[in-house]
């Protein structure tokens, strides 16, 4: 039986404990945290970890960046007293208000100032208070930051620029505080785009973004700031940009997402494997949205023959469309079913109807079932 467009998690969940609090993707013990092969070099040198939520991990990454790079600065609206989400708490007191400071309430000005600082050699870490308000800075980012190296023939660059922005749904944000604007920037050559799913990932990916010699937009899922808690390595570490992570091996269908959507996909897989005994799903977190890890996804789809992609942003011209097109080009003769996209609807992000807008566990489960039963 085909479900309607408004299928949500209000339907029976078949005993699946939904949400970040019950996720098996989070590393809640020190040994579990350091078992990740990407962190093996840390456990050999300094195996100490501490419990952090996502905004604390972001704060820790910026603290390390400020301590290890004397040219680094952090700025944005309200950051000197911690910011709306407290991600910069204590940094101004620790490093001084000449390195961590407030800006006027103008996103175009923040981006322009950041580009100017990066152009003369500073490591500029700029915060846009909500990703929804990054659009006034759009021209600065896509016409200046992204093209700076190219237009100067590699004589100058703004590679020291990182723009942080809280993004995605928070449960009560509505059309001005819940958007996922990553696809607007993915279309622009010269920018890297990153979105972490957890505190360990946030710290390592943010440090890598800050130190990468290309301008990076770092989208932080705001509903994970306090919900996602892990044992995070205390040491200074980076996680690779442009490299997806396979969170669960499988043989029958490839499931791809990023950011907060990973937890919904985890629940959808649990439901699918419970409802369809013997089904084996492979779950991939892109982590870097642009450039995304084509090879990892292609290898997986060549193995499984099926692909489901999910993201909170609207369906039309979203990242799911780009991934779908690339996989069709690379894996056409291996595909056993049409590629499925589970996305936000092509409407403004609603407030009271948010639960109908989001790509829920049920909608993702239906896509998996459709793909497997084709």
Buried (B, 14 or more C-beta within 10 A) or exposed (E): EEEEEEBBBEEEBEEBEBBBEEBEBBBEEBEEBBEBEBBEEBBEEBBEBEEBBBBBBBBBBBBBBBEEBEBBBBBBBBBBEBBBBBBBBEBBEEBEEEBBBBBEEBBBBBBBBBBBBBBEEBBBBBBBBBBBBBBBBBEBBBEBBBBBBEEEEEEEBBBBBBBBBBBBBBEEBBEEBBBBBBBBBBEBEBBBBBBBBBBBBBBBBBBBBBBBEBBBBBBBBBBBBBBBBBBBBBBBBBBBBBBBBBBBEBEBBBBBBBBBBBBBBBBBBBBBBEEBEEBBBBBBBBBBBBBBBBEBBBBBBBBBBBBBBBBBBBBEBBBBBBBBEBBBEBBEEBBBBEBBBBBBBEEEBBBEBBBBBBBBBBBBBBBBBBBBEE
